[in-house]
Amino acid sequence: MKFRVEREVLADAVTWVARGLPNRPPVPVLSGVLVEADRAGTVTLSAFDYEVSAKVTFAADVDEGGTVLVTGRLLADIARNLPSHPVEVSTEGTKVQVTCGTSRFSLLMMAADDYPTLPASPNSSGSIAGDVFTQAVHQVAIAADRGDTLPILTGVRMQVDGERITLLATDRYRLAMRELTWTPAASSAAYTALIPARTLSDTAKALGAAGSVELAFGSHAGGEGLIGFEAGQRRATTRLLDGEYPKVTSIFPTSVDTEAVLSTSALVEAVKRVSLVAERNTPVRLRFAEGQVAIEAGAGDDAQASEAVECSINGPDIEIAFNPHFLLDGLAVVGTPFSRLSFTQPSRPAVLTGQAEAEGDADSSYRYVLMPVRFAS
């Protein structure tokens, strides 16, 4: 095998496929990236750990075709740190030679015959704008559970009904839901998938720069229990989580007593400052009254902090407390200059939505539900 390619092209490609390689692979070959050079002038890089697959194809000057398996993370580190010159990759005995300018690396070939077969390339179920998909996934994945107590809550539930997609995630302390539209291959499209949140986030972030992302569900993805993603020459699949996702949408309040609209950035900065004195798992208190919200943390002999932010209030005054990190997570992804907080009672869930203008309507396509924390009066 022997081919030449620009350093930036190789670095981008190998970083894409190597991003999901396991830190502790159950068998050594799963730490590898499969490199396939075609005399027609293309090189394909692939990675697979039986759960997540990634594949990318790029144009190159191919002198000799062939297939080799090399350590993926090492190849990615080398490619990212090479000088800005064309890279030549070739085989020499049991080694893979990587040459760029005066830099030369020799990598040991792994046993390519032992490498597992990747899932078949998915057939598209429909497409969605890349930037919209990336933002939506980011907005919802923050609420997925990061622990292992309930594996099903580590996923994002994606439900497709015709042209509408609903993403949902919760860790029992907050819930995020985003509704968006896509272009399905069939108007009667109906799918439900529970996707590992971390894998979905990584994939969306890596594909989001593309104009559109193709999604493949079920048999379209190469088999039941899989979902496929494709953008340009990048393709990926991931195995879905098993189990029935809890019916958590009942958490959404059915009525609103008090609403407050305020600058998203002003609230973020104030909560960050005040929460500096909050001990671990200690809430910040928000008191909405007289056209402002007073934000406080700490009590008694502990360090204390307070700050006020202007806001418009509709409804009775209310005092409520939240985990500051959970509140900041929602504010960080709402994506609008102003935020609307909707309350019923201090002991009931509150809803965060965004809006473009202070006097405008809320954008209910994204809703972030936050469970309050009890605090001493």
Buried (B, 14 or more C-beta within 10 A) or exposed (E): BBBBBBBEBBBBBBBBBBBBBBEEBEEEBBBBBBBBBBEEEBBBBBBBBEBBBBBBBBEBEBEEBBBBBBBBBBBBBBBBEBEEEBBBBBBEEEBBBBBBEEBEBEBEBBEBEEBEEBBEBBBBBBBBBBBBBBBBBBBBBBBBBEEEEEBBBBBBBBBBEEEEBBBBBBBBBBBBBBBBEBEBBEEEBEBBBBBBBBBBBBBBBBBBEBEBBBBBBBEBBBBEEBBBBBBBBBBBBBBBBEEEBBEBEEBEBEEBBBBBBBBBEBBBEBBEBBBEBBEEEBBBBBBBEEEBBBBBBBEEEEEEBBBBBEBBBEBEEBBBBBBBEBBBBBBEBBBBBBBBBBBBEBEBBBBBBBBEEBEEEBBEBBBBBBBBBEBEE
